[in-house]
Amino acid sequence: MENIKILGFGGSLRNGSYNRALLENAKDLMPEGSELTLYDLKDIPIYNQDLDSHLPESVKKFKDAVRKADGVLISTPEYNYSIPGFLKNALDFASRPPSDNPFPGKPVAIMSASGSILGGARVQYHLRQVLGYLDMRQIYKPEVFLASAHTKFDQNMKLTDEIARDFIRQLLDKLVKEARHYLPK
């Protein structure tokens, strides 16, 4: 059985980000026969359509990483009830030009962590609209919203909430199964 490669990236640039910690913890929760590689979006510049014909190297690298992955995992906080600007920017830039969009048909799962009691629920609904337009195959359940995130990690950013760990494990199982199902025969 072929090893499934999942590319993970987050919607927070902050040191000590709970969403980055969710991604780090997800590495240990991956199903057998799969691996999660994390990608840092910090070097992707602000999208400018004038660059579509001469993409910056950082955008080319991100697009290549998405293309090589069998699936995508995104963990993001909610900023002002929506998607963090740099995450939306990275998705926009990588999808350009439309003839070189690496996202269509790619399985994707979302998680979010927040200090609020909603755990980033609103960002997921906005992000799902964008991912739908990008024609990605979304995993809808279980929904992973980590509320009061500041109470769910130890001092080493290990996720201590066993219920959350179980939901993440279930989400990853579904993502890997979806990716495996669509592997070229």
C-alpha positions as CSV (number, residue, x, y, z in Angstrom):
1,M,0.0,0.0,0.0
2,E,1.3,3.4,-1.0
3,N,2.2,5.9,1.8
4,I,-0.2,8.9,1.7
5,K,1.4,12.3,1.9
6,I,-0.6,15.1,3.5
7,L,0.6,18.7,3.4
8,G,-0.3,20.8,6.4
9,F,-0.2,24.5,6.8
10,G,-1.7,27.0,9.1
11,G,-3.4,30.4,9.3
12,S,-1.2,31.9,12.1
13,L,2.3,33.3,11.9
14,R,2.4,33.8,15.7
15,N,5.1,32.1,17.8
16,G,3.3,29.8,20.1
17,S,0.3,29.5,17.8
18,Y,-2.3,27.0,18.9
19,N,-3.1,26.2,15.3
20,R,0.6,25.4,14.6
21,A,0.5,23.3,17.7
22,L,-2.6,21.4,16.4
23,L,-0.7,20.6,13.2
24,E,2.4,19.5,15.1
25,N,0.2,17.2,17.3
26,A,-1.5,15.9,14.2
27,K,1.8,14.4,13.0
28,D,1.5,11.9,15.9
29,L,-2.1,11.1,15.1
30,M,-1.7,10.3,11.5
31,P,-3.1,6.9,10.4
32,E,-0.7,4.1,9.6
33,G,0.6,4.4,6.0
34,S,0.5,8.2,6.0
35,E,2.7,11.1,6.9
36,L,2.1,14.8,7.5
37,T,4.6,17.4,6.3
38,L,4.1,21.0,7.5
39,Y,4.6,24.0,5.3
40,D,5.3,27.5,6.4
41,L,3.5,30.2,4.4
42,K,5.4,33.2,5.8
43,D,7.5,33.8,2.6
44,I,4.6,34.2,0.2
45,P,4.3,37.8,-0.8
46,I,1.0,39.8,-1.2
47,Y,-0.8,38.6,-4.4
48,N,-0.3,40.9,-7.4
49,Q,-1.8,39.8,-10.8
50,D,1.1,41.4,-12.6
51,L,3.2,38.5,-11.2
52,D,1.0,35.7,-12.7
53,S,3.5,35.2,-15.6
54,H,6.6,35.4,-13.3
55,L,5.6,33.8,-10.1
56,P,7.9,34.4,-7.1
57,E,10.0,31.4,-6.1
58,S,8.1,31.0,-2.8
59,V,4.8,30.7,-4.6
60,K,6.2,28.1,-7.0
61,K,7.5,26.1,-4.1
62,F,4.2,26.2,-2.3
63,K,2.3,25.2,-5.5
64,D,4.8,22.3,-6.0
65,A,4.3,21.1,-2.4
66,V,0.5,21.1,-2.9
67,R,0.8,19.3,-6.2
68,K,3.0,16.6,-4.7
69,A,0.7,16.0,-1.7
70,D,-2.1,13.5,-1.8
71,G,-4.2,15.7,0.5
72,V,-4.1,19.0,2.5
73,L,-4.7,19.8,6.2
74,I,-5.3,23.4,7.2
75,S,-5.4,24.6,10.8
76,T,-6.4,28.2,11.2
77,P,-7.5,30.8,13.8
78,E,-10.4,33.1,13.1
79,Y,-9.6,36.8,12.6
80,N,-12.6,39.2,12.8
81,Y,-15.0,36.3,12.1
82,S,-13.1,35.2,9.0
83,I,-9.9,33.9,7.3
84,P,-6.6,35.4,8.3
85,G,-5.4,37.6,5.4
86,F,-2.1,35.9,4.7
87,L,-3.8,32.4,4.5
88,K,-6.4,33.7,2.0
89,N,-3.5,35.5,0.1
90,A,-1.5,32.2,-0.1
91,L,-4.5,30.3,-1.4
92,D,-5.2,33.1,-3.9
93,F,-1.6,33.3,-5.1
94,A,-1.2,29.6,-5.4
95,S,-4.4,29.3,-7.5
96,R,-3.1,31.7,-10.1
97,P,-2.9,31.6,-13.0
98,P,-6.1,29.5,-13.3
99,S,-4.4,27.2,-15.8
100,D,-1.8,26.3,-13.2
101,N,-4.0,25.8,-10.1
102,P,-2.8,22.8,-8.0
103,F,-6.0,22.6,-5.8
104,P,-8.8,21.1,-8.0
105,G,-9.7,17.5,-6.8
106,K,-7.2,17.6,-3.9
107,P,-8.8,16.3,-0.6
108,V,-8.7,18.8,2.2
109,A,-9.6,18.9,5.9
110,I,-9.8,21.9,8.2
111,M,-9.3,22.3,12.0
112,S,-9.3,25.5,14.1
113,A,-8.2,26.5,17.5
114,S,-9.1,29.7,19.3
115,G,-9.2,31.1,22.8
116,S,-12.9,31.8,22.3
117,I,-15.8,29.4,23.1
118,L,-16.5,28.9,19.4
119,G,-13.1,27.5,18.6
120,G,-12.9,29.2,15.2
121,A,-16.2,27.9,13.9
122,R,-16.9,31.0,11.7
123,V,-13.5,30.8,9.9
124,Q,-14.2,27.3,8.8
125,Y,-17.4,28.3,7.1
126,H,-15.7,31.1,5.2
127,L,-12.7,28.9,4.4
128,R,-15.1,26.2,3.0
129,Q,-16.5,28.7,0.6
130,V,-13.0,29.4,-0.8
131,L,-12.0,25.7,-0.9
132,G,-15.3,24.9,-2.7
133,Y,-14.4,27.5,-5.4
134,L,-11.0,26.0,-5.6
135,D,-12.8,22.7,-6.4
136,M,-11.1,20.8,-3.5
137,R,-12.8,17.6,-2.1
138,Q,-13.6,18.7,1.5
139,I,-13.9,16.4,4.5
140,Y,-16.8,17.8,6.4
141,K,-17.0,15.7,9.5
142,P,-16.0,15.5,12.2
143,E,-15.7,19.2,12.6
144,V,-12.7,20.1,14.7
145,F,-13.1,23.3,16.7
146,L,-10.8,23.6,19.6
147,A,-12.4,26.1,22.0
148,S,-10.6,27.7,24.9
149,A,-7.3,26.5,23.3
150,H,-5.2,28.1,25.9
151,T,-6.5,25.4,28.4
152,K,-5.9,22.4,26.1
153,F,-2.1,22.3,25.8
154,D,0.7,21.6,28.3
155,Q,3.8,23.8,28.6
156,N,5.4,21.9,25.6
157,M,2.3,22.5,23.4
158,K,1.3,18.9,23.6
159,L,-2.5,18.6,23.1
160,T,-3.9,17.3,26.4
161,D,-7.6,17.1,25.5
162,E,-8.2,13.5,24.7
163,I,-11.6,14.2,23.1
164,A,-10.0,16.7,20.7
165,R,-7.2,14.2,20.0
166,D,-9.9,11.6,19.1
167,F,-11.7,14.0,16.8
168,I,-8.5,15.0,15.0
169,R,-7.6,11.3,14.6
170,Q,-11.0,10.7,13.0
171,L,-10.6,13.7,10.7
172,L,-7.2,12.5,9.6
173,D,-8.5,9.0,9.0
174,K,-11.2,10.3,6.7
175,L,-8.7,12.6,4.9
176,V,-6.2,9.8,4.3
177,K,-9.0,7.4,3.1
178,E,-10.2,10.1,0.7
179,A,-6.7,10.7,-0.6
180,R,-6.1,6.9,-1.0
181,H,-9.4,6.4,-2.8
182,Y,-8.3,8.9,-5.5
183,L,-4.7,7.8,-6.0
184,P,-4.0,7.1,-9.6
185,K,-4.4,3.4,-10.3
